[in-house]
Amino acid sequence: MDNQQLEYLETIRALLDELSGDAVQIKEAAGWCADTVAAGGLIHVFGSGHSHMAAEEAFHRAGGLVPVNAVLVEWLMVHQGGRRASLMERQPGLGELIVGTEPVEAGDVFFVVSNSGRNPVPVEVAQAAKALGAKVIAIVSRKHSEAVTARGGGGVKLGDVADLVLDNHAPLGDAAVAVGADLRVGGVSNVMSLVIIQTIVVETVKMLVERGIQPPVFKSANVDGADEWNAEQLRRLGRRVPTLLRSSVG
């Protein structure tokens, strides 16, 4: 392992130490999620560009909560064309369409992940989810978001719309390691967002157990006996999230 790799790892360690200081906000988010799960609601996760990875991380995985809806819009994901995804995220008028085709109900929790928080689509998604009665949690870089202007009308950014804002602690521009005088590499926003998502999942499950509620959690399909457990979770909870019934846990 060379020095640049070590420097990146040390950078992540430092950011995780910073994130530890946000325990109050993270536990508040987990409390909202626990309330939603206990009431039979859903947790939705949306991100465009690379931020969509947070939605995939939360959805239908071993050790993950069952009542999670990943809002994955392919034309906003980089595998369909990175440049196009970046341009589409800047187009106003799409957020209501995206949320309107998802099973969002009052009392749900809706995560919107956007490093800059400046583009119209994440802002509009948050607004549309709130209009349906969901609690909106934004995961953004405060440093980045506070340093840039909003691209949508009215000067509104994601942090202005959300009910709760969680900081991923990424620097302005995301790339965290300086190489030479004018080059930075090593994006950190996704690493930190995924850690935040998993930390909230763990805290949510702990809260449900403390309330005497059996947490609806997937087990790995590669562990004996898990298929029967997972099938029961899907029987009870899968109907509200159609994509769950077309998936399998690995």
Wavefront OBJ file of the C-alpha trace (Angstrom):
o trace
v 0.000 0.000 0.000
v 1.531 3.322 -1.051
v 1.402 6.662 0.740
v -1.548 8.054 -1.222
v -3.709 5.081 -0.283
v -2.694 5.503 3.337
v -3.512 9.181 3.186
v -6.997 8.415 1.914
v -7.579 5.923 4.708
v -6.409 8.430 7.293
v -8.748 10.993 5.753
v -11.703 8.647 6.102
v -10.761 7.885 9.707
v -10.699 11.595 10.482
v -14.087 12.129 8.851
v -15.558 9.225 10.799
v -14.286 10.845 13.993
v -16.098 14.040 12.958
v -19.248 12.043 12.226
v -19.174 10.599 15.744
v -19.971 14.085 16.970
v -23.332 13.945 15.172
v -24.762 11.178 17.361
v -27.748 13.275 18.473
v -28.907 13.951 14.901
v -28.298 10.357 13.805
v -30.284 8.992 16.737
v -33.090 11.407 15.942
v -33.197 10.055 12.394
v -33.193 6.498 13.737
v -36.029 7.367 16.086
v -38.127 8.585 13.170
v -37.338 5.387 11.274
v -38.244 3.230 14.279
v -41.566 5.061 14.639
v -42.282 4.519 10.947
v -41.424 0.824 10.980
v -43.442 0.271 14.154
v -46.453 1.921 12.508
v -46.186 -0.201 9.364
v -44.750 2.563 7.179
v -41.876 2.687 4.745
v -38.415 4.222 4.635
v -37.617 5.639 1.190
v -34.126 6.501 -0.019
v -33.345 8.610 -3.103
v -30.141 9.900 -4.633
v -29.084 10.859 -8.142
v -25.707 10.363 -9.787
v -23.327 8.534 -7.486
v -25.586 9.352 -4.539
v -28.002 6.659 -5.700
v -25.629 4.156 -4.053
v -27.103 5.101 -0.672
v -30.497 3.871 -1.840
v -29.043 0.579 -3.035
v -27.124 0.187 0.226
v -30.312 0.455 2.261
v -32.465 -1.772 0.054
v -33.052 -5.532 0.316
v -29.737 -6.597 1.746
v -28.482 -8.934 4.441
v -28.667 -7.111 7.762
v -30.945 -4.446 6.313
v -34.473 -3.401 7.155
v -37.231 -4.967 5.077
v -39.608 -1.970 4.732
v -37.201 0.095 2.625
v -38.064 1.457 -0.805
v -35.090 2.382 -2.973
v -36.108 5.183 -5.342
v -33.816 4.363 -8.261
v -34.328 6.448 -11.394
v -32.108 5.077 -14.147
v -31.808 8.273 -16.169
v -30.360 9.916 -13.063
v -27.742 7.191 -12.559
v -24.284 7.340 -14.088
v -24.370 3.885 -15.692
v -26.921 5.306 -18.127
v -24.566 8.124 -19.050
v -22.657 10.245 -16.571
v -23.004 13.532 -18.432
v -26.710 13.002 -19.032
v -27.330 12.167 -15.375
v -25.605 15.377 -14.309
v -27.676 17.441 -16.720
v -30.949 15.729 -15.835
v -30.418 16.417 -12.122
v -30.428 20.119 -12.981
v -33.757 20.036 -14.808
v -36.689 21.509 -12.879
v -40.089 19.841 -12.822
v -39.026 16.208 -12.370
v -39.170 15.748 -8.604
v -42.952 15.535 -8.296
v -43.059 13.010 -11.141
v -40.473 10.814 -9.412
v -42.191 10.822 -6.023
v -45.646 10.534 -7.554
v -44.837 7.083 -8.918
v -43.538 5.753 -5.567
v -45.605 4.284 -2.680
v -45.108 7.269 -0.368
v -47.648 7.818 2.405
v -48.049 10.142 5.368
v -45.851 9.029 8.258
v -43.140 7.535 6.052
v -39.502 8.647 6.242
v -37.869 9.831 3.031
v -34.076 10.174 2.758
v -32.738 12.428 0.002
v -28.987 12.140 -0.585
v -27.164 14.899 -2.466
v -23.622 16.009 -1.743
v -24.122 19.612 -2.863
v -27.848 19.871 -2.242
v -28.031 22.561 -4.922
v -29.727 20.878 -7.886
v -33.473 21.050 -8.597
v -34.300 17.344 -8.686
v -33.254 16.428 -5.109
v -34.886 19.612 -3.806
v -38.131 18.886 -5.640
v -38.119 15.254 -4.507
v -37.859 16.450 -0.907
v -40.664 18.958 -1.419
v -42.930 16.370 -3.042
v -42.292 13.829 -0.282
v -43.107 16.431 2.380
v -46.305 17.339 0.550
v -47.408 13.710 0.916
v -46.769 13.805 4.659
v -43.388 12.081 4.834
v -40.593 13.271 7.096
v -37.624 14.231 4.928
v -34.034 13.609 6.008
v -31.282 15.109 3.845
v -27.744 13.745 3.717
v -25.494 16.489 2.342
v -22.055 18.006 2.711
v -22.614 21.164 4.727
v -19.259 22.554 3.592
v -20.146 22.076 -0.045
v -23.768 23.134 0.170
v -23.031 26.307 2.113
v -20.348 27.321 -0.413
v -22.559 27.170 -3.514
v -25.767 28.752 -4.757
v -28.964 26.900 -5.577
v -29.522 26.023 -9.221
v -33.301 25.993 -8.924
v -35.703 28.892 -8.698
v -36.080 30.741 -5.429
v -32.587 29.998 -4.207
v -33.749 26.911 -2.286
v -31.318 24.111 -1.486
v -31.994 20.670 -0.081
v -31.042 21.648 3.442
v -33.664 24.396 3.356
v -36.418 21.891 2.617
v -35.535 18.886 4.792
v -36.945 18.281 8.259
v -33.532 17.034 9.394
v -30.089 17.494 7.817
v -27.250 15.017 8.316
v -23.750 16.116 7.352
v -21.554 13.661 5.429
v -18.527 15.865 6.285
v -17.176 15.794 2.723
v -15.111 18.837 1.698
v -16.085 21.283 -1.007
v -15.657 19.398 -4.290
v -15.821 15.983 -2.559
v -12.270 14.889 -3.466
v -10.385 14.922 -0.186
v -6.710 14.174 -0.896
v -4.421 16.834 -2.371
v -1.832 15.539 -4.852
v 0.536 18.251 -5.958
v -0.380 21.914 -6.094
v -3.738 21.853 -7.871
v -5.068 18.287 -7.992
v -7.440 16.611 -5.556
v -8.576 12.971 -5.679
v -10.385 10.475 -3.495
v -14.101 11.258 -3.254
v -15.535 10.646 0.219
v -19.227 11.541 0.027
v -20.450 8.042 -0.815
v -18.314 6.328 1.813
v -19.673 8.661 4.460
v -23.284 8.491 3.267
v -23.232 4.695 3.340
v -21.801 4.732 6.855
v -24.562 7.116 7.914
v -27.239 4.876 6.387
v -25.919 1.745 8.080
v -25.494 3.519 11.421
v -29.134 4.601 11.264
v -30.223 1.045 10.422
v -28.397 -0.338 13.456
v -29.804 2.313 15.776
v -33.307 1.808 14.374
v -33.186 -1.927 15.011
v -31.878 -1.392 18.539
v -34.753 0.989 19.260
v -37.317 -1.489 17.953
v -35.887 -4.237 20.150
v -36.040 -1.912 23.169
v -39.740 -1.384 22.416
v -40.354 -5.130 22.339
v -40.880 -5.173 18.557
v -39.402 -7.916 16.366
v -37.329 -5.942 13.843
v -38.106 -6.776 10.202
v -34.563 -7.489 9.033
v -33.269 -9.551 6.133
v -30.799 -12.374 6.694
v -28.233 -13.453 4.125
v -29.659 -16.014 1.713
v -26.296 -17.765 1.918
v -26.873 -18.712 5.563
v -28.835 -21.920 6.223
v -32.414 -21.255 7.277
v -32.434 -17.680 5.985
v -34.661 -18.400 2.981
v -37.593 -19.271 5.211
v -37.017 -16.215 7.412
v -36.796 -13.858 4.442
v -39.854 -15.372 2.786
v -41.866 -14.632 5.921
v -40.633 -11.018 5.966
v -41.695 -10.603 2.348
v -45.059 -12.235 2.999
v -45.797 -9.723 5.743
v -44.276 -6.561 4.316
v -43.396 -6.975 0.650
v -46.699 -6.015 -0.925
v -46.211 -2.313 -0.346
v -42.838 -2.346 -2.128
v -43.332 -4.222 -5.424
v -39.612 -4.317 -6.203
v -39.040 -6.438 -3.091
v -41.045 -9.257 -4.606
v -38.828 -9.275 -7.693
v -35.577 -9.416 -5.703
v -33.483 -11.931 -3.796
v -31.107 -11.429 -0.901
v -27.528 -12.619 -1.394
l 1 2 3 4 5 6 7 8 9 10 11 12 13 14 15 16 17 18 19 20 21 22 23 24 25 26 27 28 29 30 31 32 33 34 35 36 37 38 39 40 41 42 43 44 45 46 47 48 49 50 51 52 53 54 55 56 57 58 59 60 61 62 63 64 65 66 67 68 69 70 71 72 73 74 75 76 77 78 79 80 81 82 83 84 85 86 87 88 89 90 91 92 93 94 95 96 97 98 99 100 101 102 103 104 105 106 107 108 109 110 111 112 113 114 115 116 117 118 119 120 121 122 123 124 125 126 127 128 129 130 131 132 133 134 135 136 137 138 139 140 141 142 143 144 145 146 147 148 149 150 151 152 153 154 155 156 157 158 159 160 161 162 163 164 165 166 167 168 169 170 171 172 173 174 175 176 177 178 179 180 181 182 183 184 185 186 187 188 189 190 191 192 193 194 195 196 197 198 199 200 201 202 203 204 205 206 207 208 209 210 211 212 213 214 215 216 217 218 219 220 221 222 223 224 225 226 227 228 229 230 231 232 233 234 235 236 237 238 239 240 241 242 243 244 245 246 247 248 249 250
